[in-house]
Amino acid sequence: MTKRANRNYTAEFKQEAVALVTEQGYSVPKAAASLGITDKILYNWKAKFEAEQS
């Protein structure tokens, strides 16, 4: 079994990824696939962003 490397993403990358969904109308799976990340990561970033906005 191989160990997956933890990747670090910049705050700017996360904001741009969330913006694809919230501002540009992409679905989470489609945006995640185009960015090379998992749906779960993008859902988590989106939830965190929305919590910070309220």
mmCIF entry with sequence, helices, sheets and N, C-alpha, C, O atoms, coordinates in Angstrom:
data_MODEL
# 
_entry.id   MODEL 
# 
_entity.id                         1 
_entity.type                       polymer 
_entity.pdbx_number_of_molecules   1 
# 
_entity_poly.entity_id                      1 
_entity_poly.type                           'polypeptide(L)' 
_entity_poly.nstd_linkage                   no 
_entity_poly.nstd_monomer                   no 
_entity_poly.pdbx_seq_one_letter_code       MTKRANRNYTAEFKQEAVALVTEQGYSVPKAAASLGITDKILYNWKAKFEAEQS 
_entity_poly.pdbx_seq_one_letter_code_can   MTKRANRNYTAEFKQEAVALVTEQGYSVPKAAASLGITDKILYNWKAKFEAEQS 
_entity_poly.pdbx_strand_id                 A 
# 
loop_
_entity_poly_seq.entity_id 
_entity_poly_seq.num 
_entity_poly_seq.mon_id 
_entity_poly_seq.hetero 
1 1  MET n 
1 2  THR n 
1 3  LYS n 
1 4  ARG n 
1 5  ALA n 
1 6  ASN n 
1 7  ARG n 
1 8  ASN n 
1 9  TYR n 
1 10 THR n 
1 11 ALA n 
1 12 GLU n 
1 13 PHE n 
1 14 LYS n 
1 15 GLN n 
1 16 GLU n 
1 17 ALA n 
1 18 VAL n 
1 19 ALA n 
1 20 LEU n 
1 21 VAL n 
1 22 THR n 
1 23 GLU n 
1 24 GLN n 
1 25 GLY n 
1 26 TYR n 
1 27 SER n 
1 28 VAL n 
1 29 PRO n 
1 30 LYS n 
1 31 ALA n 
1 32 ALA n 
1 33 ALA n 
1 34 SER n 
1 35 LEU n 
1 36 GLY n 
1 37 ILE n 
1 38 THR n 
1 39 ASP n 
1 40 LYS n 
1 41 ILE n 
1 42 LEU n 
1 43 TYR n 
1 44 ASN n 
1 45 TRP n 
1 46 LYS n 
1 47 ALA n 
1 48 LYS n 
1 49 PHE n 
1 50 GLU n 
1 51 ALA n 
1 52 GLU n 
1 53 GLN n 
1 54 SER n 
# 
_struct_asym.id          A 
_struct_asym.entity_id   1 
# 
loop_
_struct_conf.conf_type_id 
_struct_conf.id 
_struct_conf.pdbx_PDB_helix_id 
_struct_conf.beg_label_comp_id 
_struct_conf.beg_label_asym_id 
_struct_conf.beg_label_seq_id 
_struct_conf.pdbx_beg_PDB_ins_code 
_struct_conf.end_label_comp_id 
_struct_conf.end_label_asym_id 
_struct_conf.end_label_seq_id 
_struct_conf.pdbx_end_PDB_ins_code 
_struct_conf.beg_auth_comp_id 
_struct_conf.beg_auth_asym_id 
_struct_conf.beg_auth_seq_id 
_struct_conf.end_auth_comp_id 
_struct_conf.end_auth_asym_id 
_struct_conf.end_auth_seq_id 
_struct_conf.pdbx_PDB_helix_class 
_struct_conf.details 
_struct_conf.pdbx_PDB_helix_length 
HELX_P HELX_P1 AA1 ALA A 11 ? THR A 22 ? ALA A 11 THR A 22 1 ? 12 
HELX_P HELX_P2 AA2 VAL A 28 ? LEU A 35 ? VAL A 28 LEU A 35 1 ? 8  
HELX_P HELX_P3 AA3 ASP A 39 ? GLN A 53 ? ASP A 39 GLN A 53 1 ? 15 
# 
_struct_conf_type.id          HELX_P 
_struct_conf_type.criteria    ? 
_struct_conf_type.reference   ? 
# 
loop_
_atom_site.group_PDB 
_atom_site.id 
_atom_site.type_symbol 
_atom_site.label_atom_id 
_atom_site.label_alt_id 
_atom_site.label_comp_id 
_atom_site.label_asym_id 
_atom_site.label_entity_id 
_atom_site.label_seq_id 
_atom_site.pdbx_PDB_ins_code 
_atom_site.Cartn_x 
_atom_site.Cartn_y 
_atom_site.Cartn_z 
_atom_site.occupancy 
_atom_site.B_iso_or_equiv 
_atom_site.pdbx_formal_charge 
_atom_site.auth_seq_id 
_atom_site.auth_comp_id 
_atom_site.auth_asym_id 
_atom_site.auth_atom_id 
_atom_site.pdbx_PDB_model_num 
ATOM 1   N N  . MET A 1 1  ? 0.841   -1.173 0.000   1.00 0.00 ? 1  MET A N  1 
ATOM 2   C CA . MET A 1 1  ? 0.000   0.000  0.000   1.00 0.00 ? 1  MET A CA 1 
ATOM 3   C C  . MET A 1 1  ? 0.890   1.242  0.000   1.00 0.00 ? 1  MET A C  1 
ATOM 4   O O  . MET A 1 1  ? 1.830   1.335  0.790   1.00 0.00 ? 1  MET A O  1 
ATOM 5   N N  . THR A 1 2  ? 0.599   2.183  -0.873  1.00 0.00 ? 2  THR A N  1 
ATOM 6   C CA . THR A 1 2  ? 1.407   3.394  -0.951  1.00 0.00 ? 2  THR A CA 1 
ATOM 7   C C  . THR A 1 2  ? 0.813   4.486  -0.079  1.00 0.00 ? 2  THR A C  1 
ATOM 8   O O  . THR A 1 2  ? -0.402  4.576  0.098   1.00 0.00 ? 2  THR A O  1 
ATOM 9   N N  . LYS A 1 3  ? 1.686   5.300  0.452   1.00 0.00 ? 3  LYS A N  1 
ATOM 10  C CA . LYS A 1 3  ? 1.253   6.408  1.287   1.00 0.00 ? 3  LYS A CA 1 
ATOM 11  C C  . LYS A 1 3  ? 1.015   7.622  0.396   1.00 0.00 ? 3  LYS A C  1 
ATOM 12  O O  . LYS A 1 3  ? 1.845   7.957  -0.448  1.00 0.00 ? 3  LYS A O  1 
ATOM 13  N N  . ARG A 1 4  ? -0.116  8.269  0.591   1.00 0.00 ? 4  ARG A N  1 
ATOM 14  C CA . ARG A 1 4  ? -0.430  9.463  -0.181  1.00 0.00 ? 4  ARG A CA 1 
ATOM 15  C C  . ARG A 1 4  ? 0.236   10.668 0.459   1.00 0.00 ? 4  ARG A C  1 
ATOM 16  O O  . ARG A 1 4  ? 0.209   10.828 1.680   1.00 0.00 ? 4  ARG A O  1 
ATOM 17  N N  . ALA A 1 5  ? 0.817   11.492 -0.346  1.00 0.00 ? 5  ALA A N  1 
ATOM 18  C CA . ALA A 1 5  ? 1.468   12.697 0.155   1.00 0.00 ? 5  ALA A CA 1 
ATOM 19  C C  . ALA A 1 5  ? 0.414   13.758 0.462   1.00 0.00 ? 5  ALA A C  1 
ATOM 20  O O  . ALA A 1 5  ? -0.528  13.961 -0.304  1.00 0.00 ? 5  ALA A O  1 
ATOM 21  N N  . ASN A 1 6  ? 0.590   14.417 1.580   1.00 0.00 ? 6  ASN A N  1 
ATOM 22  C CA . ASN A 1 6  ? -0.285  15.540 1.901   1.00 0.00 ? 6  ASN A CA 1 
ATOM 23  C C  . ASN A 1 6  ? 0.142   16.728 1.056   1.00 0.00 ? 6  ASN A C  1 
ATOM 24  O O  . ASN A 1 6  ? 1.323   17.070 0.993   1.00 0.00 ? 6  ASN A O  1 
ATOM 25  N N  . ARG A 1 7  ? -0.811  17.339 0.422   1.00 0.00 ? 7  ARG A N  1 
ATOM 26  C CA . ARG A 1 7  ? -0.517  18.500 -0.406  1.00 0.00 ? 7  ARG A CA 1 
ATOM 27  C C  . ARG A 1 7  ? -0.988  19.743 0.324   1.00 0.00 ? 7  ARG A C  1 
ATOM 28  O O  . ARG A 1 7  ? -2.024  19.743 0.990   1.00 0.00 ? 7  ARG A O  1 
ATOM 29  N N  . ASN A 1 8  ? -0.219  20.783 0.188   1.00 0.00 ? 8  ASN A N  1 
ATOM 30  C CA . ASN A 1 8  ? -0.598  22.070 0.763   1.00 0.00 ? 8  ASN A CA 1 
ATOM 31  C C  . ASN A 1 8  ? -1.026  22.988 -0.365  1.00 0.00 ? 8  ASN A C  1 
ATOM 32  O O  . ASN A 1 8  ? -0.333  23.112 -1.375  1.00 0.00 ? 8  ASN A O  1 
ATOM 33  N N  . TYR A 1 9  ? -2.164  23.628 -0.188  1.00 0.00 ? 9  TYR A N  1 
ATOM 34  C CA . TYR A 1 9  ? -2.686  24.544 -1.187  1.00 0.00 ? 9  TYR A CA 1 
ATOM 35  C C  . TYR A 1 9  ? -2.703  25.944 -0.596  1.00 0.00 ? 9  TYR A C  1 
ATOM 36  O O  . TYR A 1 9  ? -2.983  26.120 0.589   1.00 0.00 ? 9  TYR A O  1 
ATOM 37  N N  . THR A 1 10 ? -2.406  26.926 -1.412  1.00 0.00 ? 10 THR A N  1 
ATOM 38  C CA . THR A 1 10 ? -2.404  28.301 -0.933  1.00 0.00 ? 10 THR A CA 1 
ATOM 39  C C  . THR A 1 10 ? -3.840  28.766 -0.693  1.00 0.00 ? 10 THR A C  1 
ATOM 40  O O  . THR A 1 10 ? -4.791  28.214 -1.245  1.00 0.00 ? 10 THR A O  1 
ATOM 41  N N  . ALA A 1 11 ? -3.967  29.780 0.134   1.00 0.00 ? 11 ALA A N  1 
ATOM 42  C CA . ALA A 1 11 ? -5.287  30.357 0.399   1.00 0.00 ? 11 ALA A CA 1 
ATOM 43  C C  . ALA A 1 11 ? -5.891  30.892 -0.896  1.00 0.00 ? 11 ALA A C  1 
ATOM 44  O O  . ALA A 1 11 ? -7.100  30.795 -1.109  1.00 0.00 ? 11 ALA A O  1 
ATOM 45  N N  . GLU A 1 12 ? -5.053  31.453 -1.751  1.00 0.00 ? 12 GLU A N  1 
ATOM 46  C CA . GLU A 1 12 ? -5.528  31.985 -3.029  1.00 0.00 ? 12 GLU A CA 1 
ATOM 47  C C  . GLU A 1 12 ? -6.100  30.874 -3.911  1.00 0.00 ? 12 GLU A C  1 
ATOM 48  O O  . GLU A 1 12 ? -7.147  31.051 -4.533  1.00 0.00 ? 12 GLU A O  1 
ATOM 49  N N  . PHE A 1 13 ? -5.414  29.734 -3.964  1.00 0.00 ? 13 PHE A N  1 
ATOM 50  C CA . PHE A 1 13 ? -5.900  28.604 -4.757  1.00 0.00 ? 13 PHE A CA 1 
ATOM 51  C C  . PHE A 1 13 ? -7.255  28.142 -4.233  1.00 0.00 ? 13 PHE A C  1 
ATOM 52  O O  . PHE A 1 13 ? -8.168  27.870 -5.012  1.00 0.00 ? 13 PHE A O  1 
ATOM 53  N N  . LYS A 1 14 ? -7.382  28.055 -2.916  1.00 0.00 ? 14 LYS A N  1 
ATOM 54  C CA . LYS A 1 14 ? -8.643  27.616 -2.310  1.00 0.00 ? 14 LYS A CA 1 
ATOM 55  C C  . LYS A 1 14 ? -9.769  28.589 -2.641  1.00 0.00 ? 14 LYS A C  1 
ATOM 56  O O  . LYS A 1 14 ? -10.873 28.169 -2.985  1.00 0.00 ? 14 LYS A O  1 
ATOM 57  N N  . GLN A 1 15 ? -9.491  29.887 -2.537  1.00 0.00 ? 15 GLN A N  1 
ATOM 58  C CA . GLN A 1 15 ? -10.507 30.894 -2.847  1.00 0.00 ? 15 GLN A CA 1 
ATOM 59  C C  . GLN A 1 15 ? -10.942 30.814 -4.302  1.00 0.00 ? 15 GLN A C  1 
ATOM 60  O O  . GLN A 1 15 ? -12.129 30.921 -4.610  1.00 0.00 ? 15 GLN A O  1 
ATOM 61  N N  . GLU A 1 16 ? -9.985  30.626 -5.186  1.00 0.00 ? 16 GLU A N  1 
ATOM 62  C CA . GLU A 1 16 ? -10.311 30.521 -6.610  1.00 0.00 ? 16 GLU A CA 1 
ATOM 63  C C  . GLU A 1 16 ? -11.114 29.256 -6.900  1.00 0.00 ? 16 GLU A C  1 
ATOM 64  O O  . GLU A 1 16 ? -12.017 29.266 -7.737  1.00 0.00 ? 16 GLU A O  1 
ATOM 65  N N  . ALA A 1 17 ? -10.784 28.175 -6.212  1.00 0.00 ? 17 ALA A N  1 
ATOM 66  C CA . ALA A 1 17 ? -11.518 26.927 -6.397  1.00 0.00 ? 17 ALA A CA 1 
ATOM 67  C C  . ALA A 1 17 ? -12.963 27.088 -5.940  1.00 0.00 ? 17 ALA A C  1 
ATOM 68  O O  . ALA A 1 17 ? -13.888 26.657 -6.629  1.00 0.00 ? 17 ALA A O  1 
ATOM 69  N N  . VAL A 1 18 ? -13.155 27.705 -4.787  1.00 0.00 ? 18 VAL A N  1 
ATOM 70  C CA . VAL A 1 18 ? -14.511 27.931 -4.272  1.00 0.00 ? 18 VAL A CA 1 
ATOM 71  C C  . VAL A 1 18 ? -15.272 28.880 -5.195  1.00 0.00 ? 18 VAL A C  1 
ATOM 72  O O  . VAL A 1 18 ? -16.471 28.705 -5.410  1.00 0.00 ? 18 VAL A O  1 
ATOM 73  N N  . ALA A 1 19 ? -14.591 29.875 -5.736  1.00 0.00 ? 19 ALA A N  1 
ATOM 74  C CA . ALA A 1 19 ? -15.229 30.828 -6.642  1.00 0.00 ? 19 ALA A CA 1 
ATOM 75  C C  . ALA A 1 19 ? -15.745 30.154 -7.912  1.00 0.00 ? 19 ALA A C  1 
ATOM 76  O O  . ALA A 1 19 ? -16.757 30.581 -8.469  1.00 0.00 ? 19 ALA A O  1 
ATOM 77  N N  . LEU A 1 20 ? -15.069 29.116 -8.372  1.00 0.00 ? 20 LEU A N  1 
ATOM 78  C CA . LEU A 1 20 ? -15.567 28.387 -9.542  1.00 0.00 ? 20 LEU A CA 1 
ATOM 79  C C  . LEU A 1 20 ? -16.975 27.866 -9.292  1.00 0.00 ? 20 LEU A C  1 
ATOM 80  O O  . LEU A 1 20 ? -17.813 27.848 -10.194 1.00 0.00 ? 20 LEU A O  1 
ATOM 81  N N  . VAL A 1 21 ? -17.225 27.446 -8.067  1.00 0.00 ? 21 VAL A N  1 
ATOM 82  C CA . VAL A 1 21 ? -18.527 26.878 -7.713  1.00 0.00 ? 21 VAL A CA 1 
ATOM 83  C C  . VAL A 1 21 ? -19.526 27.982 -7.379  1.00 0.00 ? 21 VAL A C  1 
ATOM 84  O O  . VAL A 1 21 ? -20.645 27.988 -7.891  1.00 0.00 ? 21 VAL A O  1 
ATOM 85  N N  . THR A 1 22 ? -19.118 28.915 -6.517  1.00 0.00 ? 22 THR A N  1 
ATOM 86  C CA . THR A 1 22 ? -20.062 29.906 -6.000  1.00 0.00 ? 22 THR A CA 1 
ATOM 87  C C  . THR A 1 22 ? -20.342 31.050 -6.965  1.00 0.00 ? 22 THR A C  1 
ATOM 88  O O  . THR A 1 22 ? -21.443 31.602 -6.966  1.00 0.00 ? 22 THR A O  1 
ATOM 89  N N  . GLU A 1 23 ? -19.367 31.410 -7.779  1.00 0.00 ? 23 GLU A N  1 
ATOM 90  C CA . GLU A 1 23 ? -19.534 32.567 -8.651  1.00 0.00 ? 23 GLU A CA 1 
ATOM 91  C C  . GLU A 1 23 ? -19.684 32.213 -10.126 1.00 0.00 ? 23 GLU A C  1 
ATOM 92  O O  . GLU A 1 23 ? -20.349 32.928 -10.876 1.00 0.00 ? 23 GLU A O  1 
ATOM 93  N N  . GLN A 1 24 ? -19.070 31.118 -10.539 1.00 0.00 ? 24 GLN A N  1 
ATOM 94  C CA . GLN A 1 24 ? -19.082 30.793 -11.959 1.00 0.00 ? 24 GLN A CA 1 
ATOM 95  C C  . GLN A 1 24 ? -20.021 29.655 -12.316 1.00 0.00 ? 24 GLN A C  1 
ATOM 96  O O  . GLN A 1 24 ? -20.160 29.309 -13.489 1.00 0.00 ? 24 GLN A O  1 
ATOM 97  N N  . GLY A 1 25 ? -20.672 29.066 -11.309 1.00 0.00 ? 25 GLY A N  1 
ATOM 98  C CA . GLY A 1 25 ? -21.705 28.084 -11.582 1.00 0.00 ? 25 GLY A CA 1 
ATOM 99  C C  . GLY A 1 25 ? -21.252 26.671 -11.883 1.00 0.00 ? 25 GLY A C  1 
ATOM 100 O O  . GLY A 1 25 ? -22.056 25.853 -12.330 1.00 0.00 ? 25 GLY A O  1 
ATOM 101 N N  . TYR A 1 26 ? -19.987 26.362 -11.651 1.00 0.00 ? 26 TYR A N  1 
ATOM 102 C CA . TYR A 1 26 ? -19.522 24.991 -11.850 1.00 0.00 ? 26 TYR A CA 1 
ATOM 103 C C  . TYR A 1 26 ? -20.079 24.099 -10.750 1.00 0.00 ? 26 TYR A C  1 
ATOM 104 O O  . TYR A 1 26 ? -20.323 24.561 -9.636  1.00 0.00 ? 26 TYR A O  1 
ATOM 105 N N  . SER A 1 27 ? -20.279 22.832 -11.059 1.00 0.00 ? 27 SER A N  1 
ATOM 106 C CA . SER A 1 27 ? -20.624 21.872 -10.014 1.00 0.00 ? 27 SER A CA 1 
ATOM 107 C C  . SER A 1 27 ? -19.342 21.541 -9.262  1.00 0.00 ? 27 SER A C  1 
ATOM 108 O O  . SER A 1 27 ? -18.245 21.670 -9.806  1.00 0.00 ? 27 SER A O  1 
ATOM 109 N N  . VAL A 1 28 ? -19.484 21.115 -8.011  1.00 0.00 ? 28 VAL A N  1 
ATOM 110 C CA . VAL A 1 28 ? -18.302 20.765 -7.223  1.00 0.00 ? 28 VAL A CA 1 
ATOM 111 C C  . VAL A 1 28 ? -17.512 19.645 -7.896  1.00 0.00 ? 28 VAL A C  1 
ATOM 112 O O  . VAL A 1 28 ? -16.294 19.769 -8.026  1.00 0.00 ? 28 VAL A O  1 
ATOM 113 N N  . PRO A 1 29 ? -18.154 18.552 -8.330  1.00 0.00 ? 29 PRO A N  1 
ATOM 114 C CA . PRO A 1 29 ? -17.367 17.488 -8.972  1.00 0.00 ? 29 PRO A CA 1 
ATOM 115 C C  . PRO A 1 29 ? -16.622 17.954 -10.225 1.00 0.00 ? 29 PRO A C  1 
ATOM 116 O O  . PRO A 1 29 ? -15.478 17.560 -10.455 1.00 0.00 ? 29 PRO A O  1 
ATOM 117 N N  . LYS A 1 30 ? -17.273 18.794 -11.032 1.00 0.00 ? 30 LYS A N  1 
ATOM 118 C CA . LYS A 1 30 ? -16.636 19.263 -12.262 1.00 0.00 ? 30 LYS A CA 1 
ATOM 119 C C  . LYS A 1 30 ? -15.461 20.194 -11.951 1.00 0.00 ? 30 LYS A C  1 
ATOM 120 O O  . LYS A 1 30 ? -14.398 20.077 -12.561 1.00 0.00 ? 30 LYS A O  1 
ATOM 121 N N  . ALA A 1 31 ? -15.651 21.108 -11.011 1.00 0.00 ? 31 ALA A N  1 
ATOM 122 C CA . ALA A 1 31 ? -14.573 22.026 -10.630 1.00 0.00 ? 31 ALA A CA 1 
ATOM 123 C C  . ALA A 1 31 ? -13.410 21.258 -10.017 1.00 0.00 ? 31 ALA A C  1 
ATOM 124 O O  . ALA A 1 31 ? -12.250 21.517 -10.338 1.00 0.00 ? 31 ALA A O  1 
ATOM 125 N N  . ALA A 1 32 ? -13.721 20.317 -9.138  1.00 0.00 ? 32 ALA A N  1 
ATOM 126 C CA . ALA A 1 32 ? -12.669 19.531 -8.482  1.00 0.00 ? 32 ALA A CA 1 
ATOM 127 C C  . ALA A 1 32 ? -11.861 18.744 -9.509  1.00 0.00 ? 32 ALA A C  1 
ATOM 128 O O  . ALA A 1 32 ? -10.633 18.701 -9.441  1.00 0.00 ? 32 ALA A O  1 
ATOM 129 N N  . ALA A 1 33 ? -12.547 18.129 -10.449 1.00 0.00 ? 33 ALA A N  1 
ATOM 130 C CA . ALA A 1 33 ? -11.852 17.348 -11.474 1.00 0.00 ? 33 ALA A CA 1 
ATOM 131 C C  . ALA A 1 33 ? -10.948 18.236 -12.324 1.00 0.00 ? 33 ALA A C  1 
ATOM 132 O O  . ALA A 1 33 ? -9.834  17.843 -12.670 1.00 0.00 ? 33 ALA A O  1 
ATOM 133 N N  . SER A 1 34 ? -11.423 19.423 -12.658 1.00 0.00 ? 34 SER A N  1 
ATOM 134 C CA . SER A 1 34 ? -10.611 20.311 -13.494 1.00 0.00 ? 34 SER A CA 1 
ATOM 135 C C  . SER A 1 34 ? -9.382  20.829 -12.751 1.00 0.00 ? 34 SER A C  1 
ATOM 136 O O  . SER A 1 34 ? -8.382  21.190 -13.371 1.00 0.00 ? 34 SER A O  1 
ATOM 137 N N  . LEU A 1 35 ? -9.459  20.865 -11.417 1.00 0.00 ? 35 LEU A N  1 
ATOM 138 C CA . LEU A 1 35 ? -8.336  21.343 -10.609 1.00 0.00 ? 35 LEU A CA 1 
ATOM 139 C C  . LEU A 1 35 ? -7.431  20.220 -10.117 1.00 0.00 ? 35 LEU A C  1 
ATOM 140 O O  . LEU A 1 35 ? -6.363  20.474 -9.561  1.00 0.00 ? 35 LEU A O  1 
ATOM 141 N N  . GLY A 1 36 ? -7.861  18.984 -10.323 1.00 0.00 ? 36 GLY A N  1 
ATOM 142 C CA . GLY A 1 36 ? -7.054  17.848 -9.889  1.00 0.00 ? 36 GLY A CA 1 
ATOM 143 C C  . GLY A 1 36 ? -7.122  17.584 -8.397  1.00 0.00 ? 36 GLY A C  1 
ATOM 144 O O  . GLY A 1 36 ? -6.170  17.079 -7.802  1.00 0.00 ? 36 GLY A O  1 
ATOM 145 N N  . ILE A 1 37 ? -8.259  17.928 -7.793  1.00 0.00 ? 37 ILE A N  1 
ATOM 146 C CA . ILE A 1 37 ? -8.467  17.667 -6.366  1.00 0.00 ? 37 ILE A CA 1 
ATOM 147 C C  . ILE A 1 37 ? -9.721  16.819 -6.209  1.00 0.00 ? 37 ILE A C  1 
ATOM 148 O O  . ILE A 1 37 ? -10.470 16.628 -7.166  1.00 0.00 ? 37 ILE A O  1 
ATOM 149 N N  . THR A 1 38 ? -9.948  16.313 -5.009  1.00 0.00 ? 38 THR A N  1 
ATOM 150 C CA . THR A 1 38 ? -11.132 15.490 -4.788  1.00 0.00 ? 38 THR A CA 1 
ATOM 151 C C  . THR A 1 38 ? -12.342 16.361 -4.474  1.00 0.00 ? 38 THR A C  1 
ATOM 152 O O  . THR A 1 38 ? -12.213 17.504 -4.033  1.00 0.00 ? 38 THR A O  1 
ATOM 153 N N  . ASP A 1 39 ? -13.512 15.795 -4.711  1.00 0.00 ? 39 ASP A N  1 
ATOM 154 C CA . ASP A 1 39 ? -14.758 16.490 -4.391  1.00 0.00 ? 39 ASP A CA 1 
ATOM 155 C C  . ASP A 1 39 ? -14.795 16.858 -2.912  1.00 0.00 ? 39 ASP A C  1 
ATOM 156 O O  . ASP A 1 39 ? -15.201 17.959 -2.541  1.00 0.00 ? 39 ASP A O  1 
ATOM 157 N N  . LYS A 1 40 ? -14.366 15.921 -2.080  1.00 0.00 ? 40 LYS A N  1 
ATOM 158 C CA . LYS A 1 40 ? -14.431 16.121 -0.629  1.00 0.00 ? 40 LYS A CA 1 
ATOM 159 C C  . LYS A 1 40 ? -13.632 17.348 -0.201  1.00 0.00 ? 40 LYS A C  1 
ATOM 160 O O  . LYS A 1 40 ? -14.092 18.132 0.629   1.00 0.00 ? 40 LYS A O  1 
ATOM 161 N N  . ILE A 1 41 ? -12.444 17.514 -0.762  1.00 0.00 ? 41 ILE A N  1 
ATOM 162 C CA . ILE A 1 41 ? -11.627 18.680 -0.421  1.00 0.00 ? 41 ILE A CA 1 
ATOM 163 C C  . ILE A 1 41 ? -12.369 19.962 -0.777  1.00 0.00 ? 41 ILE A C  1 
ATOM 164 O O  . ILE A 1 41 ? -12.432 20.891 0.029   1.00 0.00 ? 41 ILE A O  1 
ATOM 165 N N  . LEU A 1 42 ? -12.926 20.012 -1.973  1.00 0.00 ? 42 LEU A N  1 
ATOM 166 C CA . LEU A 1 42 ? -13.606 21.228 -2.414  1.00 0.00 ? 42 LEU A CA 1 
ATOM 167 C C  . LEU A 1 42 ? -14.871 21.478 -1.606  1.00 0.00 ? 42 LEU A C  1 
ATOM 168 O O  . LEU A 1 42 ? -15.168 22.629 -1.284  1.00 0.00 ? 42 LEU A O  1 
ATOM 169 N N  . TYR A 1 43 ? -15.623 20.436 -1.267  1.00 0.00 ? 43 TYR A N  1 
ATOM 170 C CA . TYR A 1 43 ? -16.793 20.614 -0.401  1.00 0.00 ? 43 TYR A CA 1 
ATOM 171 C C  . TYR A 1 43 ? -16.367 21.188 0.950   1.00 0.00 ? 43 TYR A C  1 
ATOM 172 O O  . TYR A 1 43 ? -17.041 22.064 1.492   1.00 0.00 ? 43 TYR A O  1 
ATOM 173 N N  . ASN A 1 44 ? -15.249 20.699 1.498   1.00 0.00 ? 44 ASN A N  1 
ATOM 174 C CA . ASN A 1 44 ? -14.759 21.206 2.783   1.00 0.00 ? 44 ASN A CA 1 
ATOM 175 C C  . ASN A 1 44 ? -14.362 22.677 2.681   1.00 0.00 ? 44 ASN A C  1 
ATOM 176 O O  . ASN A 1 44 ? -14.706 23.476 3.552   1.00 0.00 ? 44 ASN A O  1 
ATOM 177 N N  . TRP A 1 45 ? -13.646 23.034 1.628   1.00 0.00 ? 45 TRP A N  1 
ATOM 178 C CA . TRP A 1 45 ? -13.239 24.431 1.447   1.00 0.00 ? 45 TRP A CA 1 
ATOM 179 C C  . TRP A 1 45 ? -14.460 25.324 1.293   1.00 0.00 ? 45 TRP A C  1 
ATOM 180 O O  . TRP A 1 45 ? -14.502 26.423 1.847   1.00 0.00 ? 45 TRP A O  1 
ATOM 181 N N  . LYS A 1 46 ? -15.451 24.859 0.545   1.00 0.00 ? 46 LYS A N  1 
ATOM 182 C CA . LYS A 1 46 ? -16.669 25.640 0.322   1.00 0.00 ? 46 LYS A CA 1 
ATOM 183 C C  . LYS A 1 46 ? -17.412 25.857 1.638   1.00 0.00 ? 46 LYS A C  1 
ATOM 184 O O  . LYS A 1 46 ? -17.868 26.965 1.917   1.00 0.00 ? 46 LYS A O  1 
ATOM 185 N N  . ALA A 1 47 ? -17.534 24.810 2.442   1.00 0.00 ? 47 ALA A N  1 
ATOM 186 C CA . ALA A 1 47 ? -18.217 24.919 3.734   1.00 0.00 ? 47 ALA A CA 1 
ATOM 187 C C  . ALA A 1 47 ? -17.474 25.883 4.652   1.00 0.00 ? 47 ALA A C  1 
ATOM 188 O O  . ALA A 1 47 ? -18.100 26.690 5.340   1.00 0.00 ? 47 ALA A O  1 
ATOM 189 N N  . LYS A 1 48 ? -16.160 25.807 4.669   1.00 0.00 ? 48 LYS A N  1 
ATOM 190 C CA . LYS A 1 48 ? -15.357 26.700 5.511   1.00 0.00 ? 48 LYS A CA 1 
ATOM 191 C C  . LYS A 1 48 ? -15.514 28.142 5.048   1.00 0.00 ? 48 LYS A C  1 
ATOM 192 O O  . LYS A 1 48 ? -15.665 29.046 5.870   1.00 0.00 ? 48 LYS A O  1 
ATOM 193 N N  . PHE A 1 49 ? -15.479 28.360 3.755   1.00 0.00 ? 49 PHE A N  1 
ATOM 194 C CA . PHE A 1 49 ? -15.640 29.697 3.197   1.00 0.00 ? 49 PHE A CA 1 
ATOM 195 C C  . PHE A 1 49 ? -17.007 30.269 3.567   1.00 0.00 ? 49 PHE A C  1 
ATOM 196 O O  . PHE A 1 49 ? -17.108 31.425 3.977   1.00 0.00 ? 49 PHE A O  1 
ATOM 197 N N  . GLU A 1 50 ? -18.057 29.461 3.421   1.00 0.00 ? 50 GLU A N  1 
ATOM 198 C CA . GLU A 1 50 ? -19.408 29.924 3.738   1.00 0.00 ? 50 GLU A CA 1 
ATOM 199 C C  . GLU A 1 50 ? -19.560 30.214 5.227   1.00 0.00 ? 50 GLU A C  1 
ATOM 200 O O  . GLU A 1 50 ? -20.255 31.159 5.601   1.00 0.00 ? 50 GLU A O  1 
ATOM 201 N N  . ALA A 1 51 ? -18.922 29.418 6.083   1.00 0.00 ? 51 ALA A N  1 
ATOM 202 C CA . ALA A 1 51 ? -18.982 29.651 7.529   1.00 0.00 ? 51 ALA A CA 1 
ATOM 203 C C  . ALA A 1 51 ? -18.278 30.958 7.893   1.00 0.00 ? 51 ALA A C  1 
ATOM 204 O O  . ALA A 1 51 ? -18.727 31.682 8.782   1.00 0.00 ? 51 ALA A O  1 
ATOM 205 N N  . GLU A 1 52 ? -17.187 31.253 7.213   1.00 0.00 ? 52 GLU A N  1 
ATOM 206 C CA . GLU A 1 52 ? -16.455 32.491 7.477   1.00 0.00 ? 52 GLU A CA 1 
ATOM 207 C C  . GLU A 1 52 ? -17.225 33.715 7.003   1.00 0.00 ? 52 GLU A C  1 
ATOM 208 O O  . GLU A 1 52 ? -17.063 34.803 7.555   1.00 0.00 ? 52 GLU A O  1 
ATOM 209 N N  . GLN A 1 53 ? -18.063 33.547 5.984   1.00 0.00 ? 53 GLN A N  1 
ATOM 210 C CA . GLN A 1 53 ? -18.826 34.662 5.435   1.00 0.00 ? 53 GLN A CA 1 
ATOM 211 C C  . GLN A 1 53 ? -20.027 35.038 6.301   1.00 0.00 ? 53 GLN A C  1 
ATOM 212 O O  . GLN A 1 53 ? -20.528 36.159 6.221   1.00 0.00 ? 53 GLN A O  1 
ATOM 213 N N  . SER A 1 54 ? -20.493 34.089 7.138   1.00 0.00 ? 54 SER A N  1 
ATOM 214 C CA . SER A 1 54 ? -21.677 34.384 7.949   1.00 0.00 ? 54 SER A CA 1 
ATOM 215 C C  . SER A 1 54 ? -21.329 34.806 9.347   1.00 0.00 ? 54 SER A C  1 
ATOM 216 O O  . SER A 1 54 ? -22.222 35.087 10.147  1.00 0.00 ? 54 SER A O  1 
# 
